[in-house]
Amino acid sequence: MAGKIKFMIDKIITSKAKGNPTIATCTRTKLILKGIAVDKYTENSPDDVTVLNKITKIAQELDVTL
């Protein structure tokens, strides 16, 4: 299923931000600092198991349920 990485990234950002654009920016920055190139992934990007595992681990650290 292509685009799962993009969906997971968006889910983390929206869950943490809850509508606050400043928190959304901070969460995007955290993902980038943890090695996830947020802008690189689109709905058509192929899913990479390594990146999916990394995002899942980051979501757990940030206390977000995917």
Biopython code that builds the backbone (N, CA, C, O; Angstrom):
import numpy as np
from Bio.PDB.StructureBuilder import StructureBuilder

atoms = [
    (1, "MET", "N", (0.844, -1.186, 0.000)),
    (1, "MET", "CA", (0.000, 0.000, 0.000)),
    (1, "MET", "C", (0.885, 1.244, 0.000)),
    (1, "MET", "O", (1.533, 1.546, 1.002)),
    (2, "ALA", "N", (0.912, 1.938, -1.079)),
    (2, "ALA", "CA", (1.711, 3.153, -1.184)),
    (2, "ALA", "C", (1.086, 4.265, -0.359)),
    (2, "ALA", "O", (-0.136, 4.358, -0.252)),
    (3, "GLY", "N", (1.926, 5.104, 0.219)),
    (3, "GLY", "CA", (1.441, 6.263, 0.956)),
    (3, "GLY", "C", (1.252, 6.046, 2.444)),
    (3, "GLY", "O", (0.816, 6.958, 3.146)),
    (4, "LYS", "N", (1.569, 4.862, 2.942)),
    (4, "LYS", "CA", (1.365, 4.593, 4.367)),
    (4, "LYS", "C", (2.302, 5.458, 5.216)),
    (4, "LYS", "O", (1.922, 5.896, 6.301)),
    (5, "ILE", "N", (3.510, 5.702, 4.735)),
    (5, "ILE", "CA", (4.457, 6.546, 5.472)),
    (5, "ILE", "C", (3.891, 7.950, 5.625)),
    (5, "ILE", "O", (3.923, 8.518, 6.716)),
    (6, "LYS", "N", (3.374, 8.509, 4.543)),
    (6, "LYS", "CA", (2.776, 9.846, 4.573)),
    (6, "LYS", "C", (1.607, 9.890, 5.550)),
    (6, "LYS", "O", (1.469, 10.846, 6.314)),
    (7, "PHE", "N", (0.762, 8.856, 5.530)),
    (7, "PHE", "CA", (-0.382, 8.784, 6.435)),
    (7, "PHE", "C", (0.087, 8.773, 7.893)),
    (7, "PHE", "O", (-0.479, 9.473, 8.732)),
    (8, "MET", "N", (1.111, 7.984, 8.190)),
    (8, "MET", "CA", (1.612, 7.881, 9.562)),
    (8, "MET", "C", (2.219, 9.206, 10.031)),
    (8, "MET", "O", (2.002, 9.622, 11.169)),
    (9, "ILE", "N", (2.971, 9.857, 9.162)),
    (9, "ILE", "CA", (3.566, 11.155, 9.499)),
    (9, "ILE", "C", (2.467, 12.171, 9.800)),
    (9, "ILE", "O", (2.523, 12.881, 10.804)),
    (10, "ASP", "N", (1.473, 12.231, 8.922)),
    (10, "ASP", "CA", (0.363, 13.168, 9.127)),
    (10, "ASP", "C", (-0.400, 12.869, 10.414)),
    (10, "ASP", "O", (-0.814, 13.788, 11.121)),
    (11, "LYS", "N", (-0.585, 11.592, 10.715)),
    (11, "LYS", "CA", (-1.295, 11.191, 11.932)),
    (11, "LYS", "C", (-0.534, 11.642, 13.183)),
    (11, "LYS", "O", (-1.140, 12.129, 14.137)),
    (12, "ILE", "N", (0.789, 11.480, 13.177)),
    (12, "ILE", "CA", (1.605, 11.919, 14.320)),
    (12, "ILE", "C", (1.484, 13.430, 14.496)),
    (12, "ILE", "O", (1.269, 13.914, 15.608)),
    (13, "ILE", "N", (1.623, 14.167, 13.407)),
    (13, "ILE", "CA", (1.589, 15.633, 13.488)),
    (13, "ILE", "C", (0.225, 16.121, 13.960)),
    (13, "ILE", "O", (0.155, 16.979, 14.840)),
    (14, "THR", "N", (-0.856, 15.596, 13.396)),
    (14, "THR", "CA", (-2.181, 16.068, 13.795)),
    (14, "THR", "C", (-2.536, 15.641, 15.223)),
    (14, "THR", "O", (-3.212, 16.376, 15.942)),
    (15, "SER", "N", (-2.084, 14.464, 15.626)),
    (15, "SER", "CA", (-2.366, 14.009, 16.992)),
    (15, "SER", "C", (-1.669, 14.863, 18.033)),
    (15, "SER", "O", (-2.246, 15.172, 19.076)),
    (16, "LYS", "N", (-0.445, 15.243, 17.761)),
    (16, "LYS", "CA", (0.304, 16.063, 18.711)),
    (16, "LYS", "C", (-0.150, 17.521, 18.671)),
    (16, "LYS", "O", (-0.240, 18.164, 19.716)),
    (17, "ALA", "N", (-0.437, 18.048, 17.488)),
    (17, "ALA", "CA", (-0.734, 19.473, 17.340)),
    (17, "ALA", "C", (-2.137, 19.846, 17.819)),
    (17, "ALA", "O", (-2.329, 20.905, 18.415)),
    (18, "LYS", "N", (-3.114, 18.979, 17.559)),
    (18, "LYS", "CA", (-4.505, 19.254, 17.934)),
    (18, "LYS", "C", (-4.955, 20.639, 17.463)),
    (18, "LYS", "O", (-5.632, 21.366, 18.190)),
    (19, "GLY", "N", (-4.567, 20.988, 16.240)),
    (19, "GLY", "CA", (-4.996, 22.246, 15.646)),
    (19, "GLY", "C", (-4.070, 23.427, 15.872)),
    (19, "GLY", "O", (-4.292, 24.494, 15.300)),
    (20, "ASN", "N", (-3.045, 23.267, 16.684)),
    (20, "ASN", "CA", (-2.118, 24.353, 16.981)),
    (20, "ASN", "C", (-0.967, 24.325, 15.964)),
    (20, "ASN", "O", (-0.179, 23.380, 15.963)),
    (21, "PRO", "N", (-0.857, 25.350, 15.097)),
    (21, "PRO", "CA", (0.183, 25.334, 14.060)),
    (21, "PRO", "C", (1.607, 25.373, 14.616)),
    (21, "PRO", "O", (2.526, 24.850, 13.986)),
    (22, "THR", "N", (1.798, 25.975, 15.769)),
    (22, "THR", "CA", (3.135, 26.025, 16.360)),
    (22, "THR", "C", (3.573, 24.633, 16.799)),
    (22, "THR", "O", (4.718, 24.242, 16.573)),
    (23, "ILE", "N", (2.676, 23.891, 17.420)),
    (23, "ILE", "CA", (2.987, 22.525, 17.842)),
    (23, "ILE", "C", (3.209, 21.636, 16.620)),
    (23, "ILE", "O", (4.070, 20.756, 16.642)),
    (24, "ALA", "N", (2.440, 21.860, 15.561)),
    (24, "ALA", "CA", (2.610, 21.088, 14.326)),
    (24, "ALA", "C", (4.008, 21.303, 13.759)),
    (24, "ALA", "O", (4.660, 20.347, 13.338)),
    (25, "THR", "N", (4.468, 22.539, 13.745)),
    (25, "THR", "CA", (5.812, 22.847, 13.249)),
    (25, "THR", "C", (6.872, 22.196, 14.126)),
    (25, "THR", "O", (7.850, 21.648, 13.617)),
    (26, "CYS", "N", (6.684, 22.252, 15.431)),
    (26, "CYS", "CA", (7.642, 21.632, 16.358)),
    (26, "CYS", "C", (7.686, 20.119, 16.163)),
    (26, "CYS", "O", (8.760, 19.519, 16.214)),
    (27, "THR", "N", (6.536, 19.503, 15.941)),
    (27, "THR", "CA", (6.483, 18.056, 15.734)),
    (27, "THR", "C", (7.159, 17.678, 14.426)),
    (27, "THR", "O", (7.882, 16.683, 14.365)),
    (28, "ARG", "N", (6.930, 18.463, 13.383)),
    (28, "ARG", "CA", (7.619, 18.225, 12.103)),
    (28, "ARG", "C", (9.133, 18.303, 12.292)),
    (28, "ARG", "O", (9.884, 17.496, 11.743)),
    (29, "THR", "N", (9.566, 19.288, 13.076)),
    (29, "THR", "CA", (10.995, 19.452, 13.342)),
    (29, "THR", "C", (11.550, 18.253, 14.104)),
    (29, "THR", "O", (12.647, 17.781, 13.804)),
    (30, "LYS", "N", (10.801, 17.759, 15.085)),
    (30, "LYS", "CA", (11.238, 16.577, 15.835)),
    (30, "LYS", "C", (11.415, 15.378, 14.910)),
    (30, "LYS", "O", (12.390, 14.635, 15.023)),
    (31, "LEU", "N", (10.464, 15.195, 13.994)),
    (31, "LEU", "CA", (10.564, 14.084, 13.048)),
    (31, "LEU", "C", (11.800, 14.226, 12.157)),
    (31, "LEU", "O", (12.501, 13.251, 11.886)),
    (32, "ILE", "N", (12.050, 15.444, 11.714)),
    (32, "ILE", "CA", (13.224, 15.689, 10.871)),
    (32, "ILE", "C", (14.503, 15.405, 11.646)),
    (32, "ILE", "O", (15.428, 14.790, 11.115)),
    (33, "LEU", "N", (14.563, 15.848, 12.900)),
    (33, "LEU", "CA", (15.754, 15.614, 13.721)),
    (33, "LEU", "C", (15.961, 14.130, 14.023)),
    (33, "LEU", "O", (17.086, 13.693, 14.266)),
    (34, "LYS", "N", (14.888, 13.370, 14.006)),
    (34, "LYS", "CA", (14.991, 11.929, 14.242)),
    (34, "LYS", "C", (15.250, 11.149, 12.949)),
    (34, "LYS", "O", (15.286, 9.919, 12.964)),
    (35, "GLY", "N", (15.430, 11.862, 11.835)),
    (35, "GLY", "CA", (15.827, 11.219, 10.592)),
    (35, "GLY", "C", (14.720, 10.945, 9.596)),
    (35, "GLY", "O", (14.939, 10.222, 8.623)),
    (36, "ILE", "N", (13.535, 11.502, 9.809)),
    (36, "ILE", "CA", (12.425, 11.309, 8.875)),
    (36, "ILE", "C", (12.274, 12.572, 8.034)),
    (36, "ILE", "O", (11.921, 13.630, 8.555)),
    (37, "ALA", "N", (12.542, 12.462, 6.733)),
    (37, "ALA", "CA", (12.405, 13.600, 5.814)),
    (37, "ALA", "C", (10.920, 13.779, 5.503)),
    (37, "ALA", "O", (10.396, 13.189, 4.558)),
    (38, "VAL", "N", (10.258, 14.594, 6.303)),
    (38, "VAL", "CA", (8.801, 14.752, 6.255)),
    (38, "VAL", "C", (8.311, 15.129, 4.860)),
    (38, "VAL", "O", (7.326, 14.564, 4.386)),
    (39, "ASP", "N", (8.965, 16.053, 4.208)),
    (39, "ASP", "CA", (8.510, 16.544, 2.903)),
    (39, "ASP", "C", (8.836, 15.584, 1.757)),
    (39, "ASP", "O", (8.354, 15.774, 0.640)),
    (40, "LYS", "N", (9.628, 14.581, 2.013)),
    (40, "LYS", "CA", (10.041, 13.629, 0.978)),
    (40, "LYS", "C", (8.908, 12.668, 0.597)),
    (40, "LYS", "O", (8.854, 12.191, -0.537)),
    (41, "TYR", "N", (8.015, 12.388, 1.531)),
    (41, "TYR", "CA", (7.000, 11.360, 1.330)),
    (41, "TYR", "C", (5.671, 11.954, 0.894)),
    (41, "TYR", "O", (5.215, 12.961, 1.438)),
    (42, "THR", "N", (5.054, 11.313, -0.099)),
    (42, "THR", "CA", (3.739, 11.718, -0.599)),
    (42, "THR", "C", (2.807, 10.505, -0.555)),
    (42, "THR", "O", (3.198, 9.423, -0.119)),
    (43, "GLU", "N", (1.585, 10.702, -1.006)),
    (43, "GLU", "CA", (0.628, 9.608, -1.055)),
    (43, "GLU", "C", (1.047, 8.526, -2.043)),
    (43, "GLU", "O", (0.584, 7.389, -1.951)),
    (44, "ASN", "N", (1.918, 8.871, -2.987)),
    (44, "ASN", "CA", (2.356, 7.922, -4.015)),
    (44, "ASN", "C", (3.723, 7.318, -3.725)),
    (44, "ASN", "O", (4.215, 6.513, -4.517)),
    (45, "SER", "N", (4.343, 7.683, -2.618)),
    (45, "SER", "CA", (5.665, 7.156, -2.276)),
    (45, "SER", "C", (5.567, 5.682, -1.897)),
    (45, "SER", "O", (4.666, 5.283, -1.159)),
    (46, "PRO", "N", (6.495, 4.877, -2.406)),
    (46, "PRO", "CA", (6.477, 3.464, -2.015)),
    (46, "PRO", "C", (6.831, 3.324, -0.532)),
    (46, "PRO", "O", (7.619, 4.101, 0.007)),
    (47, "ASP", "N", (6.242, 2.333, 0.104)),
    (47, "ASP", "CA", (6.479, 2.123, 1.526)),
    (47, "ASP", "C", (7.759, 1.322, 1.735)),
    (47, "ASP", "O", (7.981, 0.296, 1.093)),
    (48, "ASP", "N", (8.584, 1.806, 2.635)),
    (48, "ASP", "CA", (9.839, 1.162, 3.002)),
    (48, "ASP", "C", (9.682, 0.640, 4.429)),
    (48, "ASP", "O", (9.365, 1.403, 5.342)),
    (49, "VAL", "N", (9.902, -0.640, 4.617)),
    (49, "VAL", "CA", (9.701, -1.273, 5.922)),
    (49, "VAL", "C", (10.577, -0.631, 6.992)),
    (49, "VAL", "O", (10.142, -0.461, 8.131)),
    (50, "THR", "N", (11.800, -0.277, 6.635)),
    (50, "THR", "CA", (12.711, 0.336, 7.601)),
    (50, "THR", "C", (12.154, 1.668, 8.100)),
    (50, "THR", "O", (12.176, 1.939, 9.301)),
    (51, "VAL", "N", (11.659, 2.494, 7.189)),
    (51, "VAL", "CA", (11.099, 3.795, 7.563)),
    (51, "VAL", "C", (9.811, 3.608, 8.360)),
    (51, "VAL", "O", (9.574, 4.330, 9.329)),
    (52, "LEU", "N", (8.983, 2.652, 7.966)),
    (52, "LEU", "CA", (7.750, 2.385, 8.705)),
    (52, "LEU", "C", (8.055, 1.987, 10.147)),
    (52, "LEU", "O", (7.387, 2.449, 11.072)),
    (53, "ASN", "N", (9.053, 1.139, 10.341)),
    (53, "ASN", "CA", (9.444, 0.733, 11.696)),
    (53, "ASN", "C", (9.971, 1.915, 12.490)),
    (53, "ASN", "O", (9.678, 2.050, 13.678)),
    (54, "LYS", "N", (10.745, 2.766, 11.843)),
    (54, "LYS", "CA", (11.293, 3.939, 12.511)),
    (54, "LYS", "C", (10.181, 4.905, 12.933)),
    (54, "LYS", "O", (10.209, 5.445, 14.039)),
    (55, "ILE", "N", (9.215, 5.116, 12.055)),
    (55, "ILE", "CA", (8.093, 6.008, 12.374)),
    (55, "ILE", "C", (7.252, 5.417, 13.510)),
    (55, "ILE", "O", (6.791, 6.147, 14.387)),
    (56, "THR", "N", (7.055, 4.110, 13.491)),
    (56, "THR", "CA", (6.296, 3.459, 14.564)),
    (56, "THR", "C", (6.987, 3.657, 15.904)),
    (56, "THR", "O", (6.332, 3.924, 16.912)),
    (57, "LYS", "N", (8.305, 3.527, 15.919)),
    (57, "LYS", "CA", (9.065, 3.721, 17.154)),
    (57, "LYS", "C", (8.964, 5.177, 17.630)),
    (57, "LYS", "O", (8.798, 5.430, 18.823)),
    (58, "ILE", "N", (9.063, 6.116, 16.708)),
    (58, "ILE", "CA", (8.944, 7.535, 17.059)),
    (58, "ILE", "C", (7.547, 7.829, 17.604)),
    (58, "ILE", "O", (7.402, 8.585, 18.565)),
    (59, "ALA", "N", (6.527, 7.239, 17.001)),
    (59, "ALA", "CA", (5.154, 7.443, 17.476)),
    (59, "ALA", "C", (5.006, 6.952, 18.915)),
    (59, "ALA", "O", (4.339, 7.592, 19.727)),
    (60, "GLN", "N", (5.618, 5.833, 19.222)),
    (60, "GLN", "CA", (5.577, 5.329, 20.599)),
    (60, "GLN", "C", (6.278, 6.263, 21.548)),
    (60, "GLN", "O", (5.799, 6.500, 22.657)),
    (61, "GLU", "N", (7.413, 6.801, 21.128)),
    (61, "GLU", "CA", (8.153, 7.764, 21.966)),
    (61, "GLU", "C", (7.343, 9.026, 22.220)),
    (61, "GLU", "O", (7.408, 9.605, 23.304)),
    (62, "LEU", "N", (6.575, 9.453, 21.212)),
    (62, "LEU", "CA", (5.768, 10.658, 21.321)),
    (62, "LEU", "C", (4.384, 10.376, 21.902)),
    (62, "LEU", "O", (3.561, 11.283, 22.031)),
    (63, "ASP", "N", (4.135, 9.124, 22.249)),
    (63, "ASP", "CA", (2.882, 8.710, 22.871)),
    (63, "ASP", "C", (1.681, 8.940, 21.945)),
    (63, "ASP", "O", (0.640, 9.446, 22.364)),
    (64, "VAL", "N", (1.858, 8.550, 20.664)),
    (64, "VAL", "CA", (0.803, 8.674, 19.661)),
    (64, "VAL", "C", (0.421, 7.261, 19.191)),
    (64, "VAL", "O", (1.290, 6.451, 18.872)),
    (65, "THR", "N", (-0.868, 6.982, 19.154)),
    (65, "THR", "CA", (-1.362, 5.707, 18.673)),
    (65, "THR", "C", (-1.627, 5.800, 17.178)),
    (65, "THR", "O", (-2.367, 6.672, 16.720)),
    (66, "LEU", "N", (-1.016, 4.892, 16.423)),
    (66, "LEU", "CA", (-1.221, 4.888, 14.971)),
    (66, "LEU", "C", (-2.234, 3.855, 14.579)),
    (66, "LEU", "O", (-2.536, 3.706, 13.395)),
]
sb = StructureBuilder()
sb.init_structure("model")
sb.init_model(0)
sb.init_chain("A")
sb.init_seg("    ")
for serial, (resi, resn, name, xyz) in enumerate(atoms, 1):
    if name == "N":
        sb.init_residue(resn, " ", resi, " ")
    sb.init_atom(name, np.array(xyz, "f"), 0.0, 1.0, " ", f" {name:<3s}", serial, name[0])
structure = sb.get_structure()
